Amino acid sequence: MKRFYTTLMMACAVASAQAQTDGFLFDVEIDVNYAQKSVHVPASPFESQVLFIGGVDNVQTVDANGEPNGEATAKQWHDFIGFTPDNSGSGDLGWVTINHEMIAADAKIGDGGGMTVFKVRKAVDGTLEVVTQTLADGRTGEFFNVDFKNTTGETGMNCGGIVGPDGRIWTAEEWYQGSNAAISGGVTDLNDFTIGTTTPNGFPGFNGTTIAKFQNFNWMTEIDPKEAKAIRKQYNWGKAGYEGGAIADDGTVYLGEDGTPGLFTKFVPANASALPIDYTQGQLYVYKHDATGPQGPWVAVDNTDLDNMLNLSYAAGASNTVSSALAPSIFDRLEWVAINKNTGKVYITETGVDGLNLTTPVSEGFVIDPHFVTAYKNFYKQKFGAEFPGTDAAALDSVRTGKFNDYYGRVLEYDPATGVVKSFLEGGPYFSASPSSAAYPEKHLTNPDGLAFLYVNGKTFMVIEEDLNGRTFGRMPAEFSGGNQTVCEMFLLDMSIESPTVDDLVKIAACAPGGEITGLAVMDDGNTILFNNQHPDTGNDYPYNNSVTVAVTGFKQAVVTGLFDRPKFDDDDKFSIWPNPASRELKLNKVTDVAIYDNTGMRISVSRNTDVIDISMLRSGIYYIQNAEGLTKKLVVE
């Protein structure tokens, strides 16, 4: 199955796309029209298509005995995307797994949240096709509902997840509930749950243990994408608000909890050399930056005790094992986790919250991680226009007492070699009041959430996706700060850039209004990416009034020498232009009024209040660009 939608392809009309070859710059960055009612994607030579539509496409289901049971309309709210390569020699690319955050009781498709699986292959024209399959349980079709009911029990609010190095998939049930009454709106069967006693659905050490139904939610759960069924819930990783995770080459699992205070944890398998790795055996640790034990900043948790695992998170109450005994480091909504395979460093999105006050968790034993010193000083300088005058301890105390409104969040970096977490990329810039679209900055990073790495043609890019906590303080232009008008954007960051800032980001996609851009997966040796637009406004153009999974193909063709390169300008360089020579579009290092003159001194055109000029109408030759301050640059048009 292939789908192409004119609205999506027309969304590219605002994109700057200058196809080049043999070392020429390819400028893929898009400009976003916040009023547009469809998804923004890069233009030619990319191909963009919608693969899967929530609320429209049908998924093949099973009954309470695991037998084929017809089909049902897929749930909405697509979030995480997993990809499992097909290495069988079939010629297909592999299996795509989609999380559904939507909570709904449905006897046929399953209560709580859920997942959808489908397989894709490359078509003759280079785009993607959905493959018709027949599974071992007898289901035949293109899209398949993942069976949780007959294996691990229902699932809930499937948000982020993990793609292991070998394509193993875990879904994050980010649905912390404290009672059966709390889950009754999305789950009809409230009977106690007994952990299985047989392989593969059992769990060593916990087999046959009965827990309350609400306690069987909020785990990382492994699924089998090839057969569309759950395998086991990772009871030894702890019940927590995990949203994201990543697995290092040595088998270590790093997990981030979407909470404040949120936990940063890791799980070390008992035997990482035996493949596939058995993740039912191993040690769980919680990050505590000031710990001095044999594991450095990692403190072991007794994960053989199910009570510890049921009460791992701060959300379980102030008397739980972690807060009363382990005193871990505080983080502010850790979400997705990704590992740069070239360096082994771990990156985590810390999404932030508007009102951050840590007095209570600190009084209960938690400690504030030192990366907040950098975060607070950056916030202070932007807000007050001066360096923070106090000590690092005073900065942390300001964070503790609620003087830090973490409006924009950041990306963190954890180095396993040093055990230190630091701020890698701060969000922003800060605005006390949202500017209008005309004055809105070209780059603004708000509440990073989704995170992944793209490796293509020898280059490494970090991919960052937004999930706005609000629309004030510059998170959206002023005229789009009300109603269901949120537009979240997706950026690339060239990892060869040292000490990156928001200005180094390259905007490559944005969701339709009201939605969230999320769930990035990379396939086909980096040539194709998938992303989701979830819970958009119902007034958008079809199909973008539903949650959709979008594929963008063509990165290998686009990534040539100089892709996404942006010249660095000194602060005293008041007027610079690039690329030069140019043929279609010229960029300026700042917004200004400019005039273009030909080689005889005749004025050709004037552009007002811009940092991008369309020069496609100019013939080849020498021209001169003059800004409002009278500074002039020579331009070669090819």
LUMGULO-421817 format. One record per residue (C-alpha): x, y, z. Coordinates in steps of 0.5 Angstrom, whole numbers, plus 500, padded with zeros to 3 digits. Example, Ala and Ser with C-alpha at 12.3 -4.5 7.8 and 13.67 -1.06 7.14 Angstrom:
# residues 2
<node u="525" v="491" w="516"/>
<node u="527" v="498" w="514"/>
This chain:
# residues 638
<node u="500" v="500" w="500"/>
<node u="503" v="507" w="498"/>
<node u="499" v="513" w="500"/>
<node u="501" v="520" w="497"/>
<node u="497" v="526" w="499"/>
<node u="497" v="533" w="495"/>
<node u="496" v="537" w="502"/>
<node u="503" v="534" w="504"/>
<node u="506" v="535" w="498"/>
<node u="504" v="542" w="497"/>
<node u="506" v="543" w="504"/>
<node u="513" v="543" w="501"/>
<node u="512" v="550" w="497"/>
<node u="514" v="554" w="503"/>
<node u="521" v="550" w="504"/>
<node u="527" v="552" w="501"/>
<node u="530" v="546" w="497"/>
<node u="536" v="547" w="492"/>
<node u="538" v="540" w="489"/>
<node u="545" v="540" w="488"/>
<node u="550" v="534" w="487"/>
<node u="558" v="533" w="487"/>
<node u="559" v="537" w="493"/>
<node u="554" v="543" w="492"/>
<node u="550" v="545" w="498"/>
<node u="543" v="542" w="499"/>
<node u="539" v="546" w="503"/>
<node u="533" v="542" w="506"/>
<node u="531" v="547" w="511"/>
<node u="524" v="548" w="511"/>
<node u="520" v="555" w="513"/>
<node u="514" v="554" w="517"/>
<node u="507" v="557" w="516"/>
<node u="504" v="556" w="523"/>
<node u="497" v="557" w="520"/>
<node u="498" v="551" w="515"/>
<node u="493" v="545" w="516"/>
<node u="497" v="540" w="514"/>
<node u="504" v="537" w="516"/>
<node u="510" v="541" w="513"/>
<node u="516" v="536" w="510"/>
<node u="522" v="538" w="506"/>
<node u="521" v="539" w="498"/>
<node u="524" v="535" w="492"/>
<node u="528" v="531" w="492"/>
<node u="525" v="528" w="498"/>
<node u="519" v="524" w="497"/>
<node u="514" v="524" w="503"/>
<node u="508" v="520" w="504"/>
<node u="503" v="518" w="509"/>
<node u="503" v="510" w="511"/>
<node u="498" v="509" w="517"/>
<node u="492" v="513" w="519"/>
<node u="489" v="512" w="526"/>
<node u="482" v="512" w="526"/>
<node u="481" v="510" w="519"/>
<node u="486" v="504" w="517"/>
<node u="483" v="497" w="520"/>
<node u="488" v="493" w="524"/>
<node u="487" v="485" w="524"/>
<node u="485" v="483" w="531"/>
<node u="485" v="477" w="536"/>
<node u="480" v="474" w="541"/>
<node u="481" v="473" w="548"/>
<node u="484" v="466" w="546"/>
<node u="489" v="469" w="541"/>
<node u="485" v="467" w="535"/>
<node u="483" v="471" w="529"/>
<node u="477" v="476" w="530"/>
<node u="476" v="480" w="524"/>
<node u="479" v="487" w="524"/>
<node u="477" v="494" w="528"/>
<node u="479" v="501" w="527"/>
<node u="486" v="503" w="529"/>
<node u="487" v="507" w="535"/>
<node u="489" v="514" w="535"/>
<node u="495" v="518" w="538"/>
<node u="501" v="515" w="535"/>
<node u="507" v="516" w="539"/>
<node u="513" v="512" w="539"/>
<node u="516" v="508" w="532"/>
<node u="520" v="502" w="533"/>
<node u="523" v="499" w="527"/>
<node u="526" v="492" w="526"/>
<node u="530" v="490" w="520"/>
<node u="528" v="484" w="516"/>
<node u="535" v="480" w="515"/>
<node u="532" v="474" w="512"/>
<node u="533" v="476" w="505"/>
<node u="526" v="477" w="503"/>
<node u="528" v="484" w="500"/>
<node u="523" v="487" w="505"/>
<node u="526" v="493" w="509"/>
<node u="522" v="490" w="516"/>
<node u="517" v="491" w="521"/>
<node u="514" v="498" w="524"/>
<node u="511" v="499" w="531"/>
<node u="507" v="504" w="533"/>
<node u="505" v="506" w="540"/>
<node u="498" v="509" w="541"/>
<node u="497" v="514" w="547"/>
<node u="490" v="514" w="547"/>
<node u="486" v="510" w="553"/>
<node u="480" v="507" w="551"/>
<node u="476" v="501" w="553"/>
<node u="475" v="497" w="547"/>
<node u="473" v="489" w="547"/>
<node u="476" v="488" w="540"/>
<node u="482" v="492" w="539"/>
<node u="484" v="492" w="547"/>
<node u="483" v="496" w="553"/>
<node u="488" v="501" w="555"/>
<node u="493" v="504" w="550"/>
<node u="496" v="499" w="545"/>
<node u="500" v="498" w="539"/>
<node u="500" v="497" w="531"/>
<node u="505" v="493" w="527"/>
<node u="506" v="493" w="520"/>
<node u="511" v="491" w="515"/>
<node u="514" v="495" w="509"/>
<node u="518" v="494" w="503"/>
<node u="521" v="499" w="498"/>
<node u="517" v="500" w="492"/>
<node u="521" v="501" w="485"/>
<node u="520" v="508" w="485"/>
<node u="524" v="508" w="492"/>
<node u="518" v="510" w="496"/>
<node u="515" v="505" w="501"/>
<node u="509" v="500" w="501"/>
<node u="506" v="496" w="506"/>
<node u="507" v="489" w="506"/>
<node u="501" v="484" w="506"/>
<node u="503" v="478" w="511"/>
<node u="500" v="472" w="515"/>
<node u="502" v="471" w="522"/>
<node u="503" v="465" w="526"/>
<node u="496" v="466" w="529"/>
<node u="493" v="466" w="523"/>
<node u="491" v="473" w="522"/>
<node u="492" v="476" w="515"/>
<node u="493" v="483" w="512"/>
<node u="497" v="489" w="512"/>
<node u="496" v="492" w="519"/>
<node u="496" v="488" w="526"/>
<node u="494" v="490" w="533"/>
<node u="499" v="488" w="538"/>
<node u="496" v="482" w="543"/>
<node u="497" v="484" w="550"/>
<node u="491" v="481" w="553"/>
<node u="493" v="474" w="552"/>
<node u="500" v="475" w="554"/>
<node u="502" v="480" w="559"/>
<node u="495" v="483" w="561"/>
<node u="492" v="490" w="558"/>
<node u="497" v="496" w="556"/>
<node u="496" v="503" w="558"/>
<node u="498" v="510" w="555"/>
<node u="503" v="507" w="550"/>
<node u="508" v="513" w="550"/>
<node u="515" v="512" w="548"/>
<node u="520" v="506" w="548"/>
<node u="526" v="503" w="546"/>
<node u="529" v="500" w="540"/>
<node u="535" v="495" w="541"/>
<node u="541" v="494" w="537"/>
<node u="538" v="488" w="534"/>
<node u="531" v="491" w="533"/>
<node u="528" v="488" w="539"/>
<node u="522" v="493" w="541"/>
<node u="520" v="495" w="548"/>
<node u="514" v="500" w="549"/>
<node u="513" v="505" w="555"/>
<node u="507" v="504" w="559"/>
<node u="507" v="511" w="561"/>
<node u="500" v="511" w="565"/>
<node u="502" v="511" w="573"/>
<node u="495" v="510" w="576"/>
<node u="494" v="509" w="584"/>
<node u="488" v="505" w="584"/>
<node u="483" v="500" w="580"/>
<node u="478" v="506" w="580"/>
<node u="483" v="511" w="577"/>
<node u="484" v="506" w="571"/>
<node u="476" v="504" w="570"/>
<node u="475" v="509" w="565"/>
<node u="480" v="505" w="560"/>
<node u="480" v="498" w="563"/>
<node u="474" v="494" w="564"/>
<node u="477" v="488" w="567"/>
<node u="479" v="490" w="574"/>
<node u="481" v="483" w="577"/>
<node u="487" v="482" w="580"/>
<node u="493" v="480" w="575"/>
<node u="497" v="474" w="576"/>
<node u="504" v="474" w="573"/>
<node u="505" v="468" w="568"/>
<node u="508" v="462" w="570"/>
<node u="511" v="459" w="563"/>
<node u="516" v="461" w="558"/>
<node u="516" v="466" w="555"/>
<node u="511" v="470" w="559"/>
<node u="513" v="469" w="566"/>
<node u="518" v="472" w="569"/>
<node u="524" v="469" w="574"/>
<node u="523" v="470" w="581"/>
<node u="516" v="473" w="580"/>
<node u="512" v="467" w="577"/>
<node u="505" v="466" w="580"/>
<node u="505" v="473" w="584"/>
<node u="499" v="476" w="584"/>
<node u="498" v="484" w="584"/>
<node u="493" v="489" w="583"/>
<node u="490" v="490" w="576"/>
<node u="493" v="498" w="577"/>
<node u="499" v="495" w="579"/>
<node u="500" v="492" w="572"/>
<node u="501" v="498" w="568"/>
<node u="507" v="503" w="568"/>
<node u="512" v="498" w="566"/>
<node u="517" v="497" w="560"/>
<node u="514" v="492" w="556"/>
<node u="517" v="488" w="550"/>
<node u="513" v="486" w="544"/>
<node u="515" v="481" w="538"/>
<node u="514" v="486" w="532"/>
<node u="514" v="480" w="527"/>
<node u="508" v="476" w="531"/>
<node u="504" v="482" w="533"/>
<node u="504" v="480" w="541"/>
<node u="507" v="482" w="547"/>
<node u="512" v="478" w="551"/>
<node u="513" v="480" w="558"/>
<node u="513" v="486" w="562"/>
<node u="520" v="488" w="565"/>
<node u="518" v="488" w="572"/>
<node u="526" v="488" w="574"/>
<node u="526" v="495" w="571"/>
<node u="521" v="498" w="576"/>
<node u="514" v="501" w="575"/>
<node u="516" v="508" w="573"/>
<node u="514" v="513" w="569"/>
<node u="519" v="511" w="564"/>
<node u="518" v="515" w="557"/>
<node u="524" v="513" w="553"/>
<node u="530" v="508" w="553"/>
<node u="536" v="506" w="549"/>
<node u="541" v="500" w="549"/>
<node u="548" v="501" w="549"/>
<node u="553" v="496" w="545"/>
<node u="555" v="493" w="552"/>
<node u="547" v="491" w="553"/>
<node u="546" v="496" w="558"/>
<node u="539" v="499" w="558"/>
<node u="539" v="507" w="560"/>
<node u="532" v="509" w="562"/>
<node u="529" v="516" w="563"/>
<node u="523" v="518" w="567"/>
<node u="518" v="523" w="565"/>
<node u="517" v="526" w="572"/>
<node u="519" v="532" w="577"/>
<node u="523" v="529" w="580"/>
<node u="524" v="524" w="575"/>
<node u="529" v="518" w="575"/>
<node u="535" v="517" w="571"/>
<node u="536" v="509" w="571"/>
<node u="540" v="504" w="568"/>
<node u="540" v="496" w="568"/>
<node u="546" v="492" w="567"/>
<node u="544" v="485" w="564"/>
<node u="547" v="479" w="568"/>
<node u="550" v="476" w="561"/>
<node u="551" v="481" w="555"/>
<node u="555" v="476" w="551"/>
<node u="550" v="471" w="550"/>
<node u="545" v="473" w="545"/>
<node u="540" v="475" w="545"/>
<node u="541" v="478" w="551"/>
<node u="536" v="475" w="557"/>
<node u="534" v="482" w="560"/>
<node u="530" v="478" w="566"/>
<node u="537" v="477" w="569"/>
<node u="541" v="483" w="572"/>
<node u="542" v="489" w="576"/>
<node u="538" v="496" w="576"/>
<node u="541" v="502" w="578"/>
<node u="539" v="509" w="580"/>
<node u="543" v="515" w="578"/>
<node u="546" v="519" w="584"/>
<node u="551" v="524" w="582"/>
<node u="554" v="525" w="589"/>
<node u="555" v="518" w="590"/>
<node u="562" v="515" w="592"/>
<node u="561" v="507" w="592"/>
<node u="564" v="502" w="587"/>
<node u="559" v="504" w="582"/>
<node u="561" v="511" w="582"/>
<node u="554" v="515" w="581"/>
<node u="550" v="509" w="580"/>
<node u="546" v="506" w="586"/>
<node u="544" v="499" w="586"/>
<node u="536" v="497" w="587"/>
<node u="534" v="491" w="590"/>
<node u="530" v="489" w="584"/>
<node u="529" v="482" w="586"/>
<node u="524" v="485" w="591"/>
<node u="517" v="486" w="587"/>
<node u="515" v="491" w="593"/>
<node u="521" v="495" w="591"/>
<node u="520" v="495" w="583"/>
<node u="512" v="497" w="585"/>
<node u="515" v="503" w="589"/>
<node u="521" v="505" w="585"/>
<node u="518" v="512" w="583"/>
<node u="517" v="518" w="587"/>
<node u="510" v="518" w="584"/>
<node u="509" v="512" w="589"/>
<node u="509" v="516" w="595"/>
<node u="514" v="519" w="599"/>
<node u="516" v="513" w="603"/>
<node u="518" v="509" w="597"/>
<node u="525" v="506" w="597"/>
<node u="528" v="511" w="592"/>
<node u="526" v="517" w="596"/>
<node u="527" v="515" w="603"/>
<node u="534" v="511" w="602"/>
<node u="537" v="512" w="595"/>
<node u="536" v="519" w="595"/>
<node u="537" v="520" w="587"/>
<node u="539" v="526" w="583"/>
<node u="533" v="530" w="581"/>
<node u="531" v="531" w="573"/>
<node u="525" v="535" w="570"/>
<node u="521" v="530" w="566"/>
<node u="526" v="526" w="562"/>
<node u="523" v="523" w="556"/>
<node u="527" v="520" w="550"/>
<node u="534" v="517" w="551"/>
<node u="539" v="516" w="545"/>
<node u="546" v="514" w="544"/>
<node u="551" v="516" w="539"/>
<node u="554" v="510" w="537"/>
<node u="560" v="513" w="535"/>
<node u="562" v="516" w="542"/>
<node u="558" v="512" w="546"/>
<node u="555" v="518" w="550"/>
<node u="548" v="518" w="552"/>
<node u="543" v="524" w="550"/>
<node u="536" v="525" w="554"/>
<node u="531" v="530" w="553"/>
<node u="529" v="534" w="559"/>
<node u="523" v="537" w="557"/>
<node u="522" v="542" w="563"/>
<node u="516" v="545" w="567"/>
<node u="513" v="552" w="567"/>
<node u="513" v="552" w="575"/>
<node u="519" v="548" w="578"/>
<node u="519" v="548" w="585"/>
<node u="523" v="542" w="588"/>
<node u="523" v="544" w="596"/>
<node u="519" v="538" w="598"/>
<node u="523" v="532" w="594"/>
<node u="529" v="535" w="597"/>
<node u="527" v="535" w="604"/>
<node u="525" v="528" w="603"/>
<node u="532" v="526" w="601"/>
<node u="533" v="527" w="593"/>
<node u="539" v="532" w="591"/>
<node u="539" v="537" w="585"/>
<node u="543" v="535" w="579"/>
<node u="549" v="540" w="578"/>
<node u="547" v="541" w="570"/>
<node u="541" v="545" w="573"/>
<node u="547" v="550" w="575"/>
<node u="548" v="551" w="567"/>
<node u="541" v="551" w="566"/>
<node u="539" v="556" w="571"/>
<node u="545" v="561" w="569"/>
<node u="543" v="561" w="562"/>
<node u="535" v="562" w="564"/>
<node u="538" v="568" w="568"/>
<node u="542" v="571" w="563"/>
<node u="537" v="571" w="558"/>
<node u="531" v="574" w="563"/>
<node u="535" v="579" w="566"/>
<node u="541" v="581" w="561"/>
<node u="546" v="580" w="566"/>
<node u="551" v="574" w="569"/>
<node u="548" v="571" w="575"/>
<node u="552" v="574" w="580"/>
<node u="551" v="568" w="585"/>
<node u="555" v="562" w="587"/>
<node u="553" v="555" w="584"/>
<node u="550" v="553" w="590"/>
<node u="546" v="559" w="590"/>
<node u="544" v="557" w="583"/>
<node u="542" v="551" w="585"/>
<node u="538" v="554" w="591"/>
<node u="534" v="558" w="586"/>
<node u="532" v="552" w="582"/>
<node u="530" v="549" w="589"/>
<node u="526" v="554" w="591"/>
<node u="522" v="556" w="585"/>
<node u="526" v="561" w="582"/>
<node u="527" v="557" w="575"/>
<node u="521" v="557" w="570"/>
<node u="524" v="551" w="566"/>
<node u="519" v="554" w="560"/>
<node u="524" v="551" w="554"/>
<node u="527" v="545" w="557"/>
<node u="534" v="542" w="554"/>
<node u="538" v="536" w="551"/>
<node u="542" v="533" w="556"/>
<node u="549" v="529" w="555"/>
<node u="551" v="523" w="560"/>
<node u="558" v="520" w="559"/>
<node u="559" v="513" w="561"/>
<node u="567" v="515" w="562"/>
<node u="566" v="520" w="567"/>
<node u="559" v="519" w="570"/>
<node u="557" v="526" w="569"/>
<node u="551" v="529" w="566"/>
<node u="551" v="536" w="563"/>
<node u="547" v="540" w="559"/>
<node u="548" v="539" w="552"/>
<node u="543" v="544" w="548"/>
<node u="539" v="549" w="552"/>
<node u="532" v="551" w="549"/>
<node u="530" v="558" w="548"/>
<node u="531" v="563" w="547"/>
<node u="527" v="566" w="552"/>
<node u="521" v="571" w="551"/>
<node u="518" v="575" w="557"/>
<node u="512" v="576" w="552"/>
<node u="511" v="572" w="545"/>
<node u="513" v="576" w="539"/>
<node u="509" v="576" w="533"/>
<node u="510" v="572" w="527"/>
<node u="514" v="577" w="523"/>
<node u="519" v="578" w="529"/>
<node u="519" v="571" w="531"/>
<node u="526" v="568" w="531"/>
<node u="528" v="563" w="525"/>
<node u="530" v="558" w="531"/>
<node u="526" v="556" w="537"/>
<node u="527" v="550" w="541"/>
<node u="521" v="548" w="546"/>
<node u="520" v="543" w="550"/>
<node u="525" v="537" w="547"/>
<node u="521" v="530" w="547"/>
<node u="523" v="525" w="541"/>
<node u="530" v="524" w="540"/>
<node u="534" v="520" w="535"/>
<node u="540" v="519" w="531"/>
<node u="541" v="519" w="524"/>
<node u="547" v="516" w="520"/>
<node u="547" v="517" w="513"/>
<node u="553" v="518" w="508"/>
<node u="558" v="518" w="513"/>
<node u="555" v="524" w="517"/>
<node u="552" v="524" w="524"/>
<node u="546" v="528" w="526"/>
<node u="542" v="528" w="532"/>
<node u="534" v="529" w="531"/>
<node u="530" v="533" w="536"/>
<node u="522" v="533" w="536"/>
<node u="518" v="538" w="540"/>
<node u="512" v="537" w="545"/>
<node u="510" v="544" w="547"/>
<node u="508" v="545" w="555"/>
<node u="505" v="551" w="553"/>
<node u="504" v="557" w="548"/>
<node u="506" v="563" w="552"/>
<node u="513" v="566" w="553"/>
<node u="515" v="565" w="546"/>
<node u="513" v="558" w="545"/>
<node u="509" v="560" w="539"/>
<node u="508" v="566" w="536"/>
<node u="503" v="571" w="539"/>
<node u="497" v="570" w="534"/>
<node u="498" v="563" w="535"/>
<node u="498" v="562" w="542"/>
<node u="490" v="561" w="543"/>
<node u="486" v="555" w="542"/>
<node u="488" v="548" w="539"/>
<node u="494" v="552" w="534"/>
<node u="500" v="548" w="537"/>
<node u="505" v="547" w="532"/>
<node u="511" v="542" w="534"/>
<node u="517" v="542" w="530"/>
<node u="523" v="537" w="528"/>
<node u="530" v="539" w="528"/>
<node u="537" v="536" w="525"/>
<node u="543" v="538" w="529"/>
<node u="550" v="536" w="526"/>
<node u="554" v="533" w="531"/>
<node u="561" v="535" w="528"/>
<node u="559" v="542" w="531"/>
<node u="562" v="543" w="538"/>
<node u="558" v="547" w="543"/>
<node u="552" v="547" w="539"/>
<node u="546" v="552" w="540"/>
<node u="539" v="553" w="538"/>
<node u="542" v="557" w="532"/>
<node u="545" v="551" w="529"/>
<node u="539" v="547" w="529"/>
<node u="536" v="545" w="522"/>
<node u="528" v="545" w="521"/>
<node u="526" v="539" w="517"/>
<node u="519" v="538" w="519"/>
<node u="513" v="541" w="523"/>
<node u="506" v="538" w="525"/>
<node u="499" v="540" w="523"/>
<node u="496" v="545" w="528"/>
<node u="494" v="542" w="535"/>
<node u="499" v="536" w="535"/>
<node u="505" v="533" w="537"/>
<node u="511" v="531" w="532"/>
<node u="514" v="525" w="535"/>
<node u="516" v="517" w="534"/>
<node u="522" v="518" w="529"/>
<node u="525" v="512" w="526"/>
<node u="531" v="511" w="521"/>
<node u="531" v="505" w="516"/>
<node u="534" v="504" w="509"/>
<node u="541" v="506" w="511"/>
<node u="539" v="513" w="513"/>
<node u="535" v="514" w="507"/>
<node u="528" v="514" w="510"/>
<node u="525" v="517" w="516"/>
<node u="519" v="516" w="519"/>
<node u="515" v="520" w="524"/>
<node u="508" v="521" w="527"/>
<node u="503" v="527" w="528"/>
<node u="499" v="525" w="534"/>
<node u="492" v="528" w="537"/>
<node u="492" v="534" w="531"/>
<node u="486" v="539" w="531"/>
<node u="480" v="536" w="528"/>
<node u="479" v="542" w="523"/>
<node u="486" v="540" w="519"/>
<node u="486" v="538" w="512"/>
<node u="485" v="530" w="511"/>
<node u="488" v="526" w="513"/>
<node u="492" v="531" w="518"/>
<node u="486" v="531" w="522"/>
<node u="488" v="524" w="525"/>
<node u="494" v="522" w="528"/>
<node u="498" v="520" w="522"/>
<node u="505" v="516" w="520"/>
<node u="509" v="520" w="515"/>
<node u="515" v="517" w="511"/>
<node u="520" v="522" w="508"/>
<node u="525" v="518" w="503"/>
<node u="531" v="521" w="500"/>
<node u="536" v="523" w="505"/>
<node u="542" v="519" w="501"/>
<node u="541" v="523" w="495"/>
<node u="541" v="530" w="499"/>
<node u="546" v="529" w="504"/>
<node u="552" v="531" w="500"/>
<node u="558" v="535" w="502"/>
<node u="556" v="541" w="505"/>
<node u="549" v="538" w="507"/>
<node u="546" v="543" w="513"/>
<node u="553" v="547" w="513"/>
<node u="552" v="554" w="516"/>
<node u="557" v="558" w="516"/>
<node u="560" v="561" w="523"/>
<node u="560" v="568" w="523"/>
<node u="564" v="573" w="528"/>
<node u="560" v="577" w="533"/>
<node u="563" v="583" w="529"/>
<node u="561" v="581" w="522"/>
<node u="555" v="585" w="521"/>
<node u="553" v="583" w="514"/>
<node u="554" v="576" w="511"/>
<node u="551" v="572" w="506"/>
<node u="551" v="565" w="504"/>
<node u="551" v="561" w="500"/>
<node u="556" v="564" w="495"/>
<node u="556" v="563" w="489"/>
<node u="548" v="562" w="489"/>
<node u="543" v="560" w="484"/>
<node u="536" v="560" w="487"/>
<node u="536" v="563" w="494"/>
<node u="541" v="567" w="499"/>
<node u="541" v="567" w="506"/>
<node u="543" v="573" w="511"/>
<node u="546" v="572" w="518"/>
<node u="541" v="577" w="520"/>
<node u="534" v="580" w="519"/>
<node u="535" v="587" w="515"/>
<node u="532" v="591" w="509"/>
<node u="537" v="589" w="503"/>
<node u="537" v="592" w="496"/>
<node u="540" v="588" w="490"/>
<node u="545" v="592" w="485"/>
<node u="547" v="589" w="478"/>
<node u="554" v="590" w="476"/>
<node u="553" v="597" w="473"/>
<node u="550" v="599" w="479"/>
<node u="543" v="599" w="477"/>
<node u="538" v="597" w="483"/>
<node u="534" v="590" w="481"/>
<node u="530" v="589" w="487"/>
<node u="529" v="591" w="495"/>
<node u="527" v="586" w="500"/>
<node u="524" v="588" w="507"/>
<node u="525" v="585" w="514"/>
<node u="528" v="579" w="511"/>
<node u="534" v="574" w="512"/>
<node u="532" v="570" w="506"/>
<node u="532" v="572" w="499"/>
<node u="529" v="569" w="493"/>
<node u="534" v="570" w="487"/>
<node u="532" v="565" w="482"/>
<node u="530" v="570" w="477"/>
<node u="537" v="573" w="477"/>
<node u="541" v="571" w="471"/>
<node u="548" v="569" w="472"/>
<node u="553" v="574" w="473"/>
<node u="556" v="579" w="479"/>
<node u="551" v="583" w="483"/>
<node u="552" v="587" w="490"/>
<node u="548" v="586" w="496"/>
<node u="547" v="592" w="500"/>
<node u="544" v="592" w="507"/>
<node u="540" v="598" w="511"/>
<node u="546" v="600" w="514"/>
<node u="550" v="601" w="507"/>
<node u="554" v="595" w="508"/>
<node u="555" v="591" w="501"/>
<node u="557" v="584" w="499"/>
<node u="559" v="581" w="492"/>
<node u="555" v="576" w="490"/>
<node u="556" v="571" w="484"/>
<node u="550" v="568" w="481"/>
<node u="550" v="562" w="477"/>
